[in-house]
Amino acid sequence: MEEEYIKLIFGLKLKQIRTDKDLSLFGLSKLSGLSKSYLNEIEKGKKYPKPDKIATLSEKLDIPYDQMVSLKLDKNLAPIGEILQSKILKEIPLEVFGIKESTLIEIVANAPAKVNAFISTIIEIAQHYNFSKESFYLASLRSYQEANNNYFNDLEESVIAFAKAYQVDLTQPITSKDLEDILVEEYGYTIHNNELDKHKSLDNLRSVFVPKNKNLLLASEIDDAQRTFIYAKELAYNYLKLEDRLYTFSWIKFENFDQVLNNFYASYFAGALILPKALITEKLKLLFNKKTFDTSLFEKTMQSFNASPESFYQRLTNILPKEFNIQNLFFLRFTHKAGTDKYHLKKELHLSHQHSPRANETNESYCRRWVSLHVLKEISVNNKEHVFDMQISNYPSDNMKYLVLSSATKDPFRENHYRSISIGLLINKQLLKKLQFAENKKIITQDVGVTCERCAIQNCEVRKAPAIFLDRIEKNTKIENVVAELNERFS
């Protein structure tokens, strides 16, 4: 264990023993002959006593020496011990959030019981909702993105420097061939195009990188846009010198938070390289200055880059906050299997506000009025490659409206599976100034909820489940009113 953790555990243990015996610091000082200030430093985890001092404390407190130095805490403080011994504080680079580890340790030392209760609550919630380590890491990453408005200038500048160094023209669509030559000639990669097809268990993977000999194995089903993105990520790992990384795409599991963060950095670099900031900003300005939304121009803009719709929408979450000062937005990715009534929210990002459409882990039914689900339903019953739609989503419970753009595409790796990508922009005065078409009456407005079980919309023709949570609240409110009336009558 880290030395500071050992100090902290000993200090917590000493403080607990002292308080259990109804001793003040002054009292323990008189009993042991050790100064009050020295004992205070020990309890705060700043000092670890020498063996002779531990022996004195053991004798005076009537606690076995082995128990005093054991790293085990009793049940009241056990969760803190588990957190410290799990090294989770070491796995998450707290510095990216502007937090010092010493600050957290001091908080734990000053209020162990309250911190323990908080940690126990988090653990219980995580277990109840099957919250995995990967889920925790990804939630931490989203918080990091949100704290920076999902814009990272150092990565944007790295892309420009890379393009200059390797003479990549950022004003023209980038192809996989442009990047493959750099991977092979500059970084010594060997590309294998059909190896993954020989292994049925790997049918969901698009690529596997074998670091020993720099072999990159690709699935034959990927199109040029996917291949270009994979190559761009590999270039990012090398150019940015990101050593702790994942070797499969899509990922199987994360070993630590550095892998999560580096995977994000590589993906961001790839998106910024394939969809350059200057070029996409120029194209978006043309779209936003129109009085009515031009669907064909939007799709043409998206197709002008050698990128998937998902990469395009993801890139919007970088560009809109920075270049257009549109900072209140959300991003959602849903998956759906044709012939079923299940929709799964696989990815989300919320900037500035804790927006209403959020993932739920309680198997509730997402609102069928969302355009994100509408486009999935439409594409699953026809043979189109891409379905686009938009709407204004009005959340009566939050008194907020969002302009939501959504695209649905086929999943190239799974038969009869589809995915939709959506970006929602909070409608306020600032947005109406930026987007000339946002007030167009032709855009359909829908009252929406989050899940059917919590939705108050009356007579909804697409409701999939009764509003059980609202019914429960209404019932409890009636009970409270009757009890209040009885109290008034019999007071």
N, C-alpha and C positions, 0 to 999 in steps of 0.2 A: 504493500500500500504506500501511497504518497505520505511523506513524513508529516505534512501539515494535517492530514486526515487522522493519523495516529495520535497526534497531539490533541486534536479536537475530540476524538472519541474518549481519550483518557480524561480530558477536562469535563466532558459531559457526564462521564461516570462519577468523577469525584464530586461534582456539584449535586448529582442525584443522591449519592450516599450521604453527603453532608445535610441536605435538606430533609432526607428521610429520618435523620437522627436529630432533627430540630436544632441544628447548629448554625449559627451565623458565621460569616467569614472571620469575624473577630474571635468568636468562640473557638473555631478550628485552629486559628493562629495560636491562641493561648494553650490549647490542648497539645498541639504538635510541636510548638516552638518555631514554626516557620512563619515568616512575615506575612501579614495580611495582603500586601501588594503582590508578593510572590505567588501566593495561593490564587489570587484574582487572575494573574497572568496565566496560570495553569488552567483554570476553569474556562478561560476564554480561548483556549487552544493555542496560545502564543508561546508557551514554554512546556517542555516535557522534563519532569524531575529526574534526577539521577537515581540509581538504584537504592542508595542509602536513604534518600528522602522518601521514596516510595515505601521502603520498609518501615520507616517511622509512621507514615500515614496509615499503613496496613495495621500496625500494632495499635495505634491510638483509636482507630475507627473500628477495630475488631473485624476486619475484612481480610480473608486470605490474600497473600501476595499475588498468587496466580490469577485470582479473580480481578484484582486491581489492574493488572497489565493485560488481561484478556481483551481482545477486540470485539467481544460480544457485548451488546447492550441488552438490558432486560426488555420485556415486551413493550413497555411504555415508550421506549426510544428506539426499538428495533428497526422500524422503517428508515430512520435517519442512517443507521449503521449500514443497512442494505444499500441505500443510495450511494453512500460514500465508498463502500467496498465494490460496488458495481462499476465504478470509474465513469459513471455517466457524465459527471462534471468535466472529466478530461476528454470525453469523446465529443462533446459539443464545444466548438470554439467560441467561448463566451465573448471573446473580444470583438467578434463581428457584430454583436448586439451592444457593444460599448459597456459590457459588464466585467468587473474584475472578480476573479474567483475568490479572492480574499474577502471581498464584500459579502458574498454569499455565505462564506464560512463564519464571518462575524455575525451575520443575521441568525444563523443556526445556533451559534454559541450563546447569543443574548436571549433568544426566545425558543429554546429547544422544544418545549411542550406544544407551543402554537405551530411551529414549523412542522413538527411531527404529525400533528392533527391534519395539517394541510397536505402533507405528503401522503398520509394514509388515505385521505379522501381521493386524491388523484389516482393512487394505485387501485382503489376500489372501483372508481369509475372506469379506469382502463381495463380492468378485468371484466367488468360487467358488459362492456361494449366490445370486448375482444380487441382492444387497442394494442397493436403490435409495436415492436421497436421501430420498424420501418415507418409506421404511421406517425409515431412520435417525431422521427427525424424529418419526415415530409412536412408535418405541421410546423416544425421549427423553421424549415426552409421557407415556407410560405410567409411566416412572420417576418423573416429577414427580407424577403422580396417586398412585402408591404411597407416595411419601415423605410425602404429606399425608393418607393414608388416604382418598383420593378425596372429601374433604369440605372445602369452601371457604366459611368463614363470611361473608366479605365479600360473596360472591355471593348467599348466602342472605339477608343483610340488604338487599342491593340489590333483591331480588325483593319483599321486604316494603315497602320504601320506594316502589317502583314501583307496587305495588298500592294503596298509600295515596294516592299522587299522582293516579292515574287511576281511583280508585274501583272497582277490580277486586275482587270478592268471592271471597276465597280459600277460603271454606267451601262453595262451589258449583262444579260442573263448569264449566270455562271453554270457551267455544266459539270458533270462528274468527271469528264475527261480532263478539264482544266485542273481539277484538284488531284486526280489520280496521279498525274505526272509528278506533282510535287511530293506526294506521299512516297512514291516509288524511288524517285531520283534523289530527293533531299533527305528522306527519313528511312530509306531502306526497306520499305514495306513490300511484301509479296501478297498479291490479291488472288483469292480462290473464289470463283463464282458459283460453283455447284456443289461444294462439299457439304453444306448443311442439308441439302435435299436428301442425302443418303441416310439421315437420322430422323425418323418420324417423331421422336420425342422432342425434337427441337423445332417443330413446325411453327411455333409462335415467335421464334427468334429471327431477327433480321440480320444480325451479325454477331460474330465471336472473334475477339482479338486474342491471339496467342503471343504473349510478350517476348518469350525466349528468342524466337527467330523473326519476330514482327510479321507473323502471318495473319492476314485479315480474311476471315471466312464469311462469305455473303450468301444469303438466300437468293435463289434465282428469280423469285416472284417479285422482288422489289423493282419499282420503276426508277427512272433516272432522277426524279426529285428526291426519293428516299435514299438512293445511292449517294447523291450529292451531299445530303445532310449527314450521312454516316461518315463520308470522307472529311467533311468540314469539322465534325466533332473530333475525329482522329487528329487532324491538323491542330486543333485547339489544344488537345492534351499535350502534344509535342511542343508547339510554339509557346504556350504559356507555362510549360514545364510543370504540368500537373501530374505528379507521380502516383499519389494514392487515388486509384480510379477503379471504375467498373470495366469489366471485359466483355460484357454482353449488352446487346441492344435488341429488345427492351431488357431492363434490369431484372435480375432474379431475386437478389437480396442485397442489402447494404450491410457491411461489416461495421462501419462507423460513420460519424457525421461528415468527416472530411470527404468521403466518397460521394455523399449526397451533394455536398457543396460543389465539389469539383465537377460532378456530372452536370450540375446546373450551369456552372461557368462555361463548360465545353458546349452545352446546348445553346446558351446565350450567344457565345462567339459564333457558332454555326449559323444561327438565325440572323445575326448582324452582318455576316459575310454574304449570305445568300440574298438577304433583303436589306440592302444598304440604307442607312438612315436618310441620307440626302435624297436618294432616288424615290423611296417610298413616301417621304414627306411631300415631295413635289407632286406626286400623283394623287395623294390624298387631298391636297389643297384644291385641285381641280374638281374632285368629287364633292367636297364640302361646300364649295362656293355656288353650287347649283341650287335653284329654288325648289326643285323636286328631286327626290332620290332617283338616281339613274342606275337601275339594277344592272343593265348591260355594261356600263362603265365600271361598276364595282367588280363584276366578274372578270372583265377585261383586265382591270388593274391587278386582281389576284393572279390571273393566268400569265401576266407579263413577267412573273418571277418563276424560276425553276424550283418551286416550293409547293408543298402540300397546303390545302386550306388550313389545316391545324397550325402549321408554321406561320402562315400569313396572319391568322388571328392572334397567335401568341405574340408576334412581332408588334401588332397593334397595341398590346398592353405595355410595350416599351415606349413606342413612339407617341401615342396620344397624350400621356401625362407630361412628357418632356417637351415635345414640339408644339402641342396645341393646348397645353395646360388643362386637359380633361383628365382630372385625377380621381374622379369618383366613378369607378367602373368595376365590373366583374367579368370573369372568364369561366366558362363551364365546358366540360367535355363529357358527353353521355355516350353509352353504348347500348345496343338493342339487338336482340335476335328476332328475326322475322317469324311471325306466327305466335309470338308470346306477348304477354301484356306487361312485361318487366322492363324497366328502364334503370340503368345504373349510372350514377354520377361518379366518374372515375378521376376527374381532375377539376380543381377550382382555384380561383385566385380572386381576392377582393381587395381593392385599393381604396384607402381613405375611410370608407364606411364598412361596417359589418353588414353587408347587404343581405336581403331576405332570402334569395335562392341559395340555400346551403345544403351540403350533404347531410343525410340523416342516417344513423346506424340502428334505427329501430324498426326497419322493415315497413315503413309507412309508404303511402302511395304519393309520388310526386304529382303536383298539379298538372292535369292534362291540358290546361289552357296555355301552357308554355309553348312558345314557338320552337324551342329546342326539341320538344317531343313531337310537335306537329311535323317538322321536316323529316324526322326519323320514321314516323308512321307513313308519310308519303313515299319516301324512297324505298321502303320495304315492300311496297306493293307495285312498284314499276321497275323498269330496268335502266333508269337514268344513272349517270355517273355522279351527278352532283345536283342537289336540290337546295335552293336558297329561298329564304323568306325573312320577313322582318315584321315587328309589331311594337306597339307601345304597351308595355306591361304595367298596369296600375295595381299597386298593392294597397288596398283600402286600409288594412290594419296598420300599415306603416305611414300612410299618407305620402307615398313616394311613387314616382313614375320613372320607368327606364325605357330608353330606346334600345331594342334588342335586335341584333343582326345574327342570323344563324345559318350555317351550312351543314348539310348532311352528305356523307360519302360512304361508299362500300368499304368494308374491312378486307383488304386484299389477302389476308392470311387466314380468314375464317369464313367458310361458306354460310351465306344467309345472315351474316352479322353486319351491323352498320354502326356508324358513329356520327354524332353531331357536335359541332363546335360553335359556341355562341359568345358574343361579347355584348354586355349590357352597359349603357351609358346613362347615368343619372340625369334626368331632365331638370335643369335649373336655368336661371338667367344666363349663366356663363356658357352653358352648352348651346342655348338658343342663339347666342351671338356667334358661336363658332360654326354651327351647322345650319345653313340656311333652310334646309328641307325639314328640320325637326318639327316644325309647326304645321306641316302639310296635313290637311284633314283626310287625305286619302290613305294615310297610314292607319291600319286597323289598330284600335285600342281595345285591350282586353283587361277586365278585372281578373286578377289572379291571386292565388294563395301560394303557400309553400308545399304543404302536403294536405291531402283531402281530410285527414284526421284532425287538422287544426284550422280548417278553412271555414269562414263564416258566410261565404257566398251562398245565397239562397237559390234553390231550384236549378242547380248546376247540372246541365245535361250530360256532362262527361265525368261526373263524380264517380270515383271508384271505391270509396269507403265513407261511412258516416263520420260526422265531425264529433267523434267520441270525446276528445279532450275539451272541446267547447261545451258539449252537453254536460260534462262533469263540472265545469266551472259554473255553468248556469244553475245546476242543481245545488251546488254549494252556496251560491249567492242567495238563492231562495231560502235555504236553511238559515243562513246568517241573518237575513231580513226578518224571518219569523222569530229567531232567538232575540234579536234586537227589540222587536215589538213586545215580546214577553217580558224582557227586562224592564222596559218602560212601563208596562202595565202593573207589574208586581213590585216595582221599586218603592 
